[in-house]
Amino acid sequence: MRRPQSWWVKILIVLAAVLLAVSLAALVIGIFAAWYEHEAAGNPVDRAVGGGTDEAVRIQGHISADRVEPGQKNVDCWFVVQNAGDVPITDLRLRKWTASGFQPAEFEPKTGQPLGARQILFFRPRGPLTASMTPQRFLATAEFEWLTGNVTHQQPFSLGPITVRSATEPRIYSVSKAVVGHLKDFVLPFMLLAMTFLITRQQRDSEKTASWNLMVPKIHDYTGQYYMPYFSAAAETAAAFKAADVNNPDSFNRITFQLLLFRKRSRILYERVGGFYLRSQPGEQLVADCEDAFLTALHPHVDRLLLGEAKDSVGRYTELHVFNRNGIKVDAVRKVRQGLIDWKKMPNGEMETALIPLSLLADIIAYEVNLTLRFWYGSDLSDLEARTDDMKALSTSKSESLKRIAELYEDYLRKMKDYKP
């Protein structure tokens, strides 16, 4: 038999019903107010690079809005390139334009142009940019190229981030904020008991998220200042191997330069930030193992003391033509180059196999950095390649450290398939 409800329970139910009705009315009013209050409007994106005392070319870019609707057709864009120096440049062109959130566009002028001292040149698309139909967040990047004498210069340039989304999205955000505010004021007291249980259960995840939110800005800074220069030098060192000819010592200038630049940036990275702070601990360890395996294979031909002495002949951002003019004259640098020549003469592709960890290192860092920022760019991340041929070459190498890299990389791929950020 059901026990009759006492009078205070009935009063409590009535008060709860009244409170709920008032909260619903306030919620409806707040929703309408928030919907009509907010207007979605994007802000112009402007940026300039170069033009300093040691930079002759200044580039300024503009996109009319950092927030556009899907399919919007009236997005204005232009670039202004100024030769701020006293030496004319030639064959100035916008070599590459990448903007996943806009439909493909052609910029004019299309062909390389000369640019005299103190002159400027405009680059514009043939018509206003058109936004894609897919909501996303992206960077618009342009790569300019020109000649100063016989020296080719390249300057990447980015604008953004730019967001493609519906005009109602900011209003939805305001409505959600109003809903949360009213729920806090009227309904939250009834949910405290349940929330206590949920908060206790999710406390560990919340602490992890808070810690990661503190790390993300620092990792973003480290990526631009240290990680990207480091792994680009590693990748260039591996790539320069193919162009080197043992019968032409000067053809080893580039690989020597890239190797010294790699070591320079490596030491700066470890001295200033202490190492890598990537998305996964296995990735951090594998990057360090790849560098160590390469240096171990290099040591019989170029020992680390000589490499440490020679790396001081290049700066962190030294360019190849400056190295060819000055750095290659240093005795320690010449010894490093000769060691690389002797190494490439070794049979069975020993040097080529030893360079594989450098390309692996570059791929892993790029993957880990994008793993951190994939939510920022709003796109899925492709898995790393298995690189079967490279793993076979490493596994059959006489070097135990290179064999170990093959095992570690395959283990890393398995772990990342099940990895949950």
PATORTI-137727 format. One record per residue (C-alpha): residue number from 1; residue in one letter; y, z, x negated. Coordinates in steps of 0.02 Angstrom, whole numbers. Each point is the difference from the previous one (the first is absolute). Last residue first. Example, Ala and Ser with C-alpha at 12.3 -4.5 7.8 and 13.67 -1.06 7.14 Angstrom:
<lumdos>
(2 'S' (-53 357 -684))
(1 'A' (-172 33 69))
</lumdos>
This chain:
<lumdos>
(421 'P' (588 -1336 -2230))
(420 'K' (-183 -32 47))
(419 'Y' (-102 -81 -137))
(418 'D' (-171 -65 52))
(417 'K' (25 -174 -72))
(416 'M' (104 79 -140))
(415 'K' (-149 99 -64))
(414 'R' (-111 -154 -15))
(413 'L' (135 -98 -91))
(412 'Y' (27 146 -121))
(411 'D' (-186 7 -39))
(410 'E' (4 -185 -45))
(409 'Y' (151 31 -108))
(408 'L' (-78 150 -87))
(407 'E' (-161 -93 -42))
(406 'A' (93 -151 -70))
(405 'I' (118 115 -96))
(404 'R' (-151 88 -78))
(403 'K' (-62 -163 -75))
(402 'L' (172 -21 -81))
(401 'S' (-8 175 -77))
(400 'E' (-178 -31 -61))
(399 'S' (56 -155 -95))
(398 'K' (-138 -129 -31))
(397 'S' (51 -91 160))
(396 'T' (-131 -49 128))
(395 'S' (71 112 136))
(394 'L' (177 -57 -35))
(393 'A' (-43 -185 16))
(392 'K' (-100 32 159))
(391 'M' (144 100 75))
(390 'D' (119 -143 -40))
(389 'D' (-115 -126 84))
(388 'T' (-21 109 155))
(387 'R' (185 30 29))
(386 'A' (-33 113 152))
(385 'E' (172 -39 69))
(384 'L' (109 143 63))
(383 'D' (10 21 187))
(382 'S' (145 -75 97))
(381 'L' (134 119 65))
(380 'D' (53 -5 182))
(379 'S' (182 -26 43))
(378 'G' (147 105 60))
(377 'Y' (101 -8 -160))
(376 'W' (35 187 2))
(375 'F' (-175 40 64))
(374 'R' (-72 -95 -150))
(373 'L' (107 95 -124))
(372 'T' (-129 118 -76))
(371 'L' (-141 -127 2))
(370 'N' (124 -125 -72))
(369 'V' (23 113 -151))
(368 'E' (-189 24 -16))
(367 'Y' (-35 -187 8))
(366 'A' (135 -44 -127))
(365 'I' (-64 137 -115))
(364 'I' (-180 -60 18))
(363 'D' (43 -184 -29))
(362 'A' (100 36 -160))
(361 'L' (-138 112 -71))
(360 'L' (-132 -131 38))
(359 'S' (105 -129 -93))
(358 'L' (10 119 -148))
(357 'P' (-185 46 12))
(356 'I' (-44 -187 -17))
(355 'L' (88 -15 -169))
(354 'A' (-151 65 -94))
(353 'T' (-106 -142 69))
(352 'E' (122 -131 -65))
(351 'M' (5 84 -170))
(350 'E' (-189 1 -18))
(349 'G' (-19 -181 54))
(348 'N' (-172 -20 -81))
(347 'P' (67 -24 -177))
(346 'M' (151 83 -81))
(345 'K' (143 -120 -37))
(344 'K' (100 82 139))
(343 'W' (-3 164 -95))
(342 'D' (63 -79 -161))
(341 'I' (147 -73 94))
(340 'L' (33 167 86))
(339 'G' (-2 90 -168))
(338 'Q' (119 -130 -70))
(337 'R' (121 35 143))
(336 'V' (-10 187 -29))
(335 'K' (33 -25 -186))
(334 'R' (150 -109 43))
(333 'V' (67 138 111))
(332 'A' (-18 129 -139))
(331 'D' (97 -113 -120))
(330 'V' (146 -27 118))
(329 'K' (51 -184 11))
(328 'I' (-81 -20 171))
(327 'G' (129 118 73))
(326 'N' (155 -102 -37))
(325 'R' (4 -178 66))
(324 'N' (-169 -6 87))
(323 'F' (33 172 75))
(322 'V' (169 -56 68))
(321 'H' (-83 -155 76))
(320 'L' (-135 109 79))
(319 'E' (117 119 91))
(318 'T' (22 184 -40))
(317 'Y' (-5 112 155))
(316 'R' (-80 158 -71))
(315 'G' (58 -40 -174))
(314 'V' (-103 -83 -134))
(313 'S' (-19 40 -185))
(312 'D' (-54 178 41))
(311 'K' (-166 -74 57))
(310 'A' (-42 -44 -180))
(309 'E' (-15 181 -58))
(308 'G' (-110 52 145))
(307 'L' (-109 -154 -22))
(306 'L' (-21 39 -185))
(305 'L' (-51 178 42))
(304 'R' (-114 -61 140))
(303 'D' (-104 -113 -111))
(302 'V' (9 -188 21))
(301 'H' (-165 -89 -38))
(300 'P' (-126 142 11))
(299 'H' (114 86 129))
(298 'L' (8 -139 131))
(297 'A' (-163 48 85))
(296 'T' (56 182 8))
(295 'L' (172 -52 61))
(294 'F' (-80 -99 142))
(293 'A' (-116 142 49))
(292 'D' (144 125 -2))
(291 'E' (107 -108 114))
(290 'C' (-144 -25 122))
(289 'D' (-44 186 0))
(288 'A' (181 49 43))
(287 'V' (0 -123 145))
(286 'L' (-171 64 56))
(285 'Q' (60 180 5))
(284 'E' (152 -36 108))
(283 'G' (-104 -108 118))
(282 'P' (-133 134 19))
(281 'Q' (140 123 46))
(280 'S' (61 -106 144))
(279 'R' (175 -49 58))
(278 'L' (72 -9 -175))
(277 'Y' (95 127 -104))
(276 'F' (-22 -71 -176))
(275 'G' (43 85 -165))
(274 'G' (116 133 -71))
(273 'V' (162 -57 81))
(272 'R' (114 -30 -149))
(271 'E' (-115 0 -152))
(270 'Y' (-148 -80 87))
(269 'L' (103 -142 74))
(268 'I' (100 -28 -159))
(267 'R' (-161 -10 -101))
(266 'S' (-74 -128 119))
(265 'R' (160 -102 4))
(264 'K' (-1 -17 -188))
(263 'R' (-187 -35 -5))
(262 'F' (16 -140 128))
(261 'L' (153 -71 -90))
(260 'L' (-98 -1 -162))
(259 'L' (-144 -94 84))
(258 'Q' (120 -120 87))
(257 'F' (88 -42 -163))
(256 'T' (-163 -26 -95))
(255 'I' (-67 -108 143))
(254 'R' (160 -103 -8))
(253 'N' (9 -17 -188))
(252 'F' (-182 -55 -12))
(251 'S' (48 -184 18))
(250 'D' (100 22 -161))
(249 'P' (-164 23 -95))
(248 'N' (-56 -178 42))
(247 'N' (-181 -32 -49))
(246 'V' (-59 153 96))
(245 'D' (76 -72 159))
(244 'A' (72 121 129))
(243 'A' (29 -71 175))
(242 'K' (-155 82 76))
(241 'F' (44 173 -66))
(240 'A' (172 3 84))
(239 'A' (-79 43 169))
(238 'A' (-74 165 -61))
(237 'T' (165 53 -77))
(236 'E' (94 -58 154))
(235 'A' (-109 111 111))
(234 'A' (31 152 -109))
(233 'A' (188 -35 -8))
(232 'S' (3 -13 191))
(231 'F' (-99 163 10))
(230 'Y' (130 98 -97))
(229 'P' (158 -80 71))
(228 'M' (-69 34 176))
(227 'Y' (-55 180 -36))
(226 'Y' (156 63 -89))
(225 'Q' (168 -18 84))
(224 'G' (-45 -86 164))
(223 'T' (-162 94 30))
(222 'Y' (71 165 -62))
(221 'D' (140 -9 128))
(220 'H' (-122 -34 142))
(219 'I' (-113 139 -64))
(218 'K' (148 120 8))
(217 'P' (43 -54 177))
(216 'V' (-185 17 53))
(215 'M' (-31 171 -78))
(214 'L' (93 109 125))
(213 'N' (-80 -92 145))
(212 'W' (-169 25 -84))
(211 'S' (24 188 -3))
(210 'A' (50 2 183))
(209 'T' (-150 -106 47))
(208 'K' (-122 113 -93))
(207 'E' (77 155 78))
(206 'S' (-17 -79 172))
(205 'D' (-181 -47 -33))
(204 'R' (-40 180 -49))
(203 'Q' (88 72 151))
(202 'Q' (-94 -110 122))
(201 'R' (-120 130 68))
(200 'T' (127 140 1))
(199 'I' (127 -113 82))
(198 'L' (-125 -52 133))
(197 'F' (-48 180 44))
(196 'T' (180 59 9))
(195 'M' (43 -156 99))
(194 'A' (-119 51 140))
(193 'L' (83 169 17))
(192 'L' (175 -71 -14))
(191 'M' (-26 -130 136))
(190 'F' (76 89 149))
(189 'P' (155 47 -100))
(188 'L' (17 -184 -53))
(187 'V' (24 -65 177))
(186 'F' (182 36 35))
(185 'D' (112 -7 -154))
(184 'K' (-119 -84 -122))
(183 'L' (-58 -125 129))
(182 'H' (181 -39 36))
(181 'G' (39 -35 -182))
(180 'V' (-159 -100 -27))
(179 'V' (41 -110 149))
(178 'A' (177 -27 -64))
(177 'K' (-66 -50 -171))
(176 'S' (-123 -119 80))
(175 'V' (142 -78 99))
(174 'S' (102 -19 -158))
(173 'Y' (-147 -82 -90))
(172 'I' (-29 -115 148))
(171 'R' (182 -48 -12))
(170 'P' (-21 -41 -184))
(169 'E' (-151 -108 46))
(168 'T' (85 -95 141))
(167 'A' (75 -130 -115))
(166 'S' (-175 -52 -51))
(165 'R' (-47 5 -184))
(164 'V' (16 -96 -163))
(163 'T' (59 121 -134))
(162 'I' (85 -42 -164))
(161 'P' (-20 107 -157))
(160 'G' (98 -81 -68))
(159 'L' (61 -129 -122))
(158 'S' (-88 -41 -163))
(157 'F' (46 -94 -158))
(156 'P' (-112 -58 -142))
(155 'Q' (93 -69 -152))
(154 'Q' (-76 -130 -114))
(153 'H' (68 -66 -164))
(152 'T' (-60 -152 -98))
(151 'V' (64 -19 -177))
(150 'N' (39 -175 -63))
(149 'G' (188 17 14))
(148 'T' (21 127 137))
(147 'L' (-116 -66 134))
(146 'W' (-15 60 179))
(145 'E' (-119 80 124))
(144 'F' (28 98 159))
(143 'E' (-135 92 96))
(142 'A' (37 50 179))
(141 'T' (-78 145 95))
(140 'A' (16 53 182))
(139 'L' (-81 171 17))
(138 'F' (-106 43 153))
(137 'R' (-24 104 156))
(136 'Q' (-100 -78 140))
(135 'P' (-1 -57 181))
(134 'T' (-83 -173 12))
(133 'M' (99 -136 88))
(132 'S' (82 -56 -161))
(131 'A' (188 5 -22))
(130 'T' (96 -163 -17))
(129 'L' (122 -25 -143))
(128 'P' (161 -93 34))
(127 'G' (-1 -182 -58))
(126 'R' (-24 -99 -159))
(125 'P' (-19 162 -95))
(124 'R' (145 47 -112))
(123 'F' (25 10 -189))
(122 'F' (180 10 -63))
(121 'L' (52 -33 -180))
(120 'I' (133 89 -103))
(119 'Q' (97 -43 -158))
(118 'R' (62 116 -137))
(117 'A' (-83 -105 -136))
(116 'G' (-78 -158 66))
(115 'L' (-147 -11 118))
(114 'P' (-120 -147 -6))
(113 'Q' (-113 -25 151))
(112 'G' (-189 -10 21))
(111 'T' (-55 -87 159))
(110 'K' (-14 70 176))
(109 'P' (184 37 27))
(108 'E' (-31 58 132))
(107 'F' (-132 119 63))
(106 'E' (-154 -46 99))
(105 'A' (-67 123 129))
(104 'P' (-171 61 54))
(103 'Q' (6 111 157))
(102 'F' (65 174 -32))
(101 'G' (-93 166 -7))
(100 'S' (-108 -50 -149))
(99 'A' (153 -33 -108))
(98 'T' (-35 -86 -166))
(97 'W' (118 -123 -84))
(96 'K' (-45 -77 -169))
(95 'R' (87 -103 -132))
(94 'L' (180 17 59))
(93 'R' (71 -114 -133))
(92 'L' (115 -4 -150))
(91 'D' (-48 -147 -113))
(90 'T' (141 36 -123))
(89 'I' (105 144 -64))
(88 'P' (173 -6 -78))
(87 'V' (44 135 -127))
(86 'D' (154 110 29))
(85 'G' (-84 126 113))
(84 'A' (22 47 182))
(83 'N' (-100 -149 62))
(82 'Q' (3 41 184))
(81 'V' (-143 -24 123))
(80 'V' (40 24 185))
(79 'F' (-144 17 123))
(78 'W' (1 -30 186))
(77 'C' (-81 54 163))
(76 'D' (48 -3 184))
(75 'V' (-124 51 135))
(74 'N' (33 -98 160))
(73 'K' (-175 -48 54))
(72 'Q' (-80 161 66))
(71 'G' (-187 -31 29))
(70 'P' (-47 183 -7))
(69 'E' (160 104 6))
(68 'V' (95 40 -157))
(67 'R' (39 158 -100))
(66 'D' (76 -9 -175))
(65 'A' (133 -121 60))
(64 'S' (115 -133 -74))
(63 'I' (-96 -30 -161))
(62 'H' (102 -6 -159))
(61 'G' (-32 -26 -186))
(60 'Q' (104 17 -158))
(59 'I' (-60 -59 -169))
(58 'R' (94 27 -163))
(57 'V' (-49 -99 -155))
(56 'A' (62 44 -175))
(55 'E' (-89 167 -15))
(54 'D' (40 97 -158))
(53 'T' (171 67 53))
(52 'G' (-54 13 180))
(51 'G' (-3 -143 128))
(50 'G' (-174 36 63))
(49 'V' (-53 47 176))
(48 'A' (84 -4 170))
(47 'R' (-58 56 172))
(46 'D' (52 -20 180))
(45 'V' (-101 34 159))
(44 'P' (101 -5 161))
(43 'N' (-38 134 130))
(42 'G' (-109 -25 153))
(41 'A' (47 47 177))
(40 'A' (-107 78 136))
(39 'E' (108 89 128))
(38 'H' (-42 177 52))
(37 'E' (78 82 153))
(36 'Y' (-86 -97 138))
(35 'W' (-176 58 -40))
(34 'A' (50 177 -52))
(33 'A' (90 34 164))
(32 'F' (-142 -71 105))
(31 'I' (-128 103 -95))
(30 'G' (106 158 10))
(29 'I' (15 -15 189))
(28 'V' (-188 -22 17))
(27 'L' (-32 149 -115))
(26 'A' (122 111 93))
(25 'A' (-91 -40 163))
(24 'L' (-169 30 -81))
(23 'S' (60 165 -73))
(22 'V' (67 57 167))
(21 'A' (-165 -44 85))
(20 'L' (-100 90 -135))
(19 'L' (109 155 13))
(18 'V' (-20 0 188))
(17 'A' (-190 -20 -16))
(16 'A' (-7 138 -131))
(15 'L' (103 114 110))
(14 'V' (-117 -34 148))
(13 'I' (-154 32 -107))
(12 'L' (74 162 -67))
(11 'I' (42 58 177))
(10 'K' (-180 -34 54))
(9 'V' (-67 96 -150))
(8 'W' (118 144 40))
(7 'W' (-66 8 178))
(6 'S' (-182 22 -52))
(5 'Q' (-123 -143 20))
(4 'P' (-150 36 108))
(3 'R' (-169 12 -92))
(2 'R' (-118 -142 37))
(1 'M' (-170 52 68))
</lumdos>
